[in-house]
Amino acid sequence: MLSEKGKYASATENRRFVWAEVIWPLILELNDVAFTLKQYQKKRDEVCMKKNVDVSITSRGLVSLMQKEILRKENHLYSIHYRLIPYMRLKADCDYGTAIHEVRIK
C-alpha cells in the first residue's frame, strides 16, 4: 500500500489486506468455502470505498493469495484451502498468518 516498501513487503501487505478485509469476512458472511468473482468484487468495492483504498491493490492481493495456494480457482469459483474449512465452520478469526501456516503444513 505504501510505495516506499520493497516489492516483497508490498505483496505481503496486499495479501494480508485482501485476506483480512475482503476474503475472510466474505467467507464468514456467505458461510461457504467458495465465492464467485462477482461476490468478491462487490465485497472488495465496499471495503475499498469504506477504507479509501485503491482497487488495484486488491486485485494484486487476490492473485498473490492464489499463488500462495490459500485460494484456489476452479472455473468461476474461488475457494479457500481445505485446511481452513474448520475455521470457517467455527466462525473463528483466521488471520493471514494462521492461513499461511495452515496451508504450508503438509
C-alpha positions, -999 to 999 in steps of 0.1 A, spaced: 0 0 0 29 23 6 52 26 -24 84 30 -2 83 -6 6 101 -33 -13 83 -55 -38 80 -85 -15 69 -64 15 42 -47 -7 30 -81 -20 27 -94 16 9 -63 27 -16 -66 -2 -22 -103 6 -27 -95 43 -51 -67 35 -72 -86 10 -73 -117 32 -83 -98 64 -106 -72 49 -122 -89 20 -118 -127 16 -122 -139 52 -151 -116 61 -168 -127 28 -163 -164 36 -179 -159 70 -207 -138 56 -215 -164 29 -209 -193 53 -194 -211 24 -159 -223 13 -164 -207 -21 -174 -175 -37 -178 -160 -72 -158 -132 -87 -189 -111 -86 -193 -117 -49 -157 -109 -43 -159 -77 -64 -189 -65 -45 -173 -70 -11 -140 -55 -24 -157 -24 -37 -175 -19 -4 -142 -23 16 -122 -1 -8 -148 27 -6 -150 24 32 -112 23 38 -103 46 9 -80 21 -8 -72 17 -45 -89 -13 -61 -58 -23 -80 -41 -32 -47 -68 -58 -40 -65 -74 -74 -28 -80 -69 -36 -93 -34 -61 -118 -48 -37 -132 -74 -10 -134 -47 -33 -154 -24 -38 -179 -53 0 -181 -58 4 -189 -21 -23 -216 -25 -45 -201 2 -71 -196 -25 -79 -218 -55 -98 -210 -86 -119 -236 -105 -140 -224 -134 -158 -194 -120 -154 -201 -83 -127 -193 -58 -124 -215 -28 -103 -215 4 -78 -242 11 -94 -273 27 -74 -268 59 -91 -235 65 -126 -250 64 -127 -258 102 -120 -221 109 -150 -212 87 -173 -237 104 -164 -223 138 -167 -188 125 -132 -183 140 -109 -154 133 -84 -167 107 -58 -140 101 -33 -142 73 -5 -157 95 -28 -185 106 -40 -191 70 -4 -193 55 7 -215 84 -22 -240 78 -16 -241 41 21 -247 45 16 -277 68 17 -308 46 
